[in-house]
Amino acid sequence: MVMATTASTAAHTSLASVTLEVADPEAARRFYSAFGVDTYIHLRASETHSTGFRGFTLALTVSGPATVDSFFGAAVDAGATVLKPAAKSLWGYSGVVRAPDGTIWKIATSAKKDTGPATREVDAVVLLIGVEDVKATKQLYTGRGLTVAKSFGGKYAEFAPGQSSPVTLALYKRRALAKDLGVPVDGTGSHRIVLGSTADAFTDPDGFAWEAIASLAPTPS
C-alpha cells in the first residue's frame, strides 16, 4: 500500500480540544492525573447512554517499551482494566487499557528495544475514530478545511494537527479499530466524546459531535 502525503496548509477548521464525557469528573480527574495524560484532555459530567464499543481510542506514542510499561502500569494501578497486555508485535510494542470512565487507551512504541530508561514523556497523542467509510469521512473533513497529512487509501487517514490542540485526529475503519483494541465492534448510544472545533458545530456521518470552542465549557482535567 502506497501512503499518500499532503503538505500542510492553513485549515479553516482544526481539532482544538478533546472532551470526555464522564459520570464522575472528580474520579476521572484523579485517574488521568495518575495515568499522566490529564494535560491532553478535558472532562465534563454527562449521563448520556452508551453501551459496548464507543467507536474511538486515544493512543499514546512513546519512546520505547519501558515507557509503554510505565504508562501502562500507572493506568492499571489507578484502576484501568487491561484489554491487551503490553507485548511485542510486528509494529513494535504496545498495550491497551480501558479507563474507569470507559475510554479506551492504547500505549505504543515502534521500538522493540529500549535505548534508555523509562520516562514519563509522550511523543504524540492521536485520537483514532472508527468510521464506516474512511474516504467519505475524509472528504467531509477536508471539505470543512482540515488538512490531510497521511492517507492509506480507504483504510486510514491522519490530519495535520491544529496549533491549539495537543491531539492529532485520525480516521480508521471501525471494525479494524475494534479488532486492534481487542473489543467487540458492537456499540450503541453516545460516543461520550466531544471534539472542539475552531469553526462551527457539526456532527459527522458516524455520529461524532464537534462543537465550536466558544460553546464548550468542559471541566478542565
C-alpha positions, 0 to 999 in steps of 0.5 A: 500500500502506497501512503499518500502525503499532503503538505500542510496548509492553513485549515479553516477548521482544526481539532482544538480540544478533546472532551470526555464525557464522564459520570464522575469528573472528580474520579476521572480527574484523579485517574488521568492525573495518575495515568499522566495524560490529564494535560491532553484532555478535558472532562465534563459530567454527562449521563448520556447512554452508551453501551459496548464499543464507543467507536474511538481510542486515544493512543499514546506514542512513546519512546520505547517499551519501558515507557509503554510499561510505565504508562501502562502500569500507572493506568492499571494501578489507578484502576484501568482494566487491561484489554491487551497486555503490553507485548511485542508485535510486528509494529513494535510494542504496545498495550491497551487499557480501558479507563474507569470512565470507559475510554479506551487507551492504547500505549505504543512504541515502534521500538522493540528495544529500549535505548534508555530508561523509562520516562514519563514523556509522550511523543504524540497523542492521536485520537483514532475514530472508527468510521464506516467509510474512511474516504467519505469521512475524509472528504467531509473533513477536508471539505470543512478545511482540515488538512490531510497529512497521511492517507492509506487509501480507504483504510486510514487517514491522519490530519495535520494537527491544529496549533491549539490542540495537543491531539492529532485526529485520525480516521480508521475503519471501525471494525479494524479499530475494534479488532486492534483494541481487542473489543467487540465492534458492537456499540450503541448510544453516545460516543461520550466524546466531544471534539472542539472545533475552531469553526462551527458545530457539526456532527459527522456521518458516524455520529461524532459531535464537534462543537465550536470552542466558544460553546464548550465549557468542559471541566478542565482535567 
